[in-house]
């Protein structure tokens, strides 16, 4: 299950998606996104939010392997 839903299918402004991620994401969390134009525009700022929180983007497979090794 995801931790932060950008609700990008509703085509919100990129800043709205960034705020949704900022409020919900934490270590081990998953951001739900789809390949929309606004999502692509929001992605650089979402990556900055992750960096501010000392998190990094990985794919789901990497996240599952990391959790399994704990």
C-alpha positions in Angstrom: 0.0 0.0 0.0 1.2 3.5 -0.6 1.9 6.2 2.0 1.4 9.3 -0.1 -1.1 9.5 -3.0 -0.5 12.5 -5.3 -4.0 12.0 -6.7 -2.4 13.0 -10.0 -5.2 11.4 -12.0 -7.3 14.5 -11.1 -4.6 16.7 -12.7 -3.9 18.9 -9.7 -1.2 21.6 -9.9 2.3 20.3 -9.4 2.6 22.3 -6.2 -0.4 20.5 -4.8 1.1 17.1 -5.5 4.4 18.2 -3.8 2.5 19.3 -0.7 0.6 16.0 -0.5 3.9 14.1 -0.6 5.6 16.5 1.9 2.7 15.9 4.4 2.6 12.1 4.1 6.0 10.6 3.2 8.4 9.1 5.7 11.1 6.4 5.8 10.0 3.3 4.0 7.0 5.1 2.5 5.6 4.7 -1.1 4.5 7.6 -3.2 1.7 6.7 -5.7 2.1 8.5 -9.0 1.1 8.1 -12.6 2.8 9.3 -15.8 0.9 12.5 -16.2 2.2 15.9 -17.5 1.7 17.5 -14.1 3.4 14.6 -12.3 6.5 15.0 -14.5 6.5 18.7 -13.6 6.2 18.0 -9.9 8.8 15.3 -9.8 11.9 17.5 -9.3 10.3 19.2 -6.3 9.1 15.8 -4.9 12.7 14.6 -5.1 13.8 17.8 -3.3 11.3 17.0 -0.5 12.7 13.5 -0.2 16.2 14.9 0.1 15.1 17.4 2.7 13.8 14.5 4.8 17.0 12.6 4.1 15.1 10.0 2.0 15.9 8.7 -1.4 13.8 7.5 -4.3 14.0 3.7 -5.0 11.7 1.4 -6.9 9.3 -0.8 -5.1 11.5 -3.9 -5.6 14.4 -2.2 -3.9 12.2 -1.1 -1.0 10.8 -4.6 -0.5 14.4 -6.1 -0.5 15.6 -3.5 2.0 12.7 -4.2 4.3 13.2 -8.0 4.0 16.9 -7.6 5.1 16.0 -5.9 8.4 
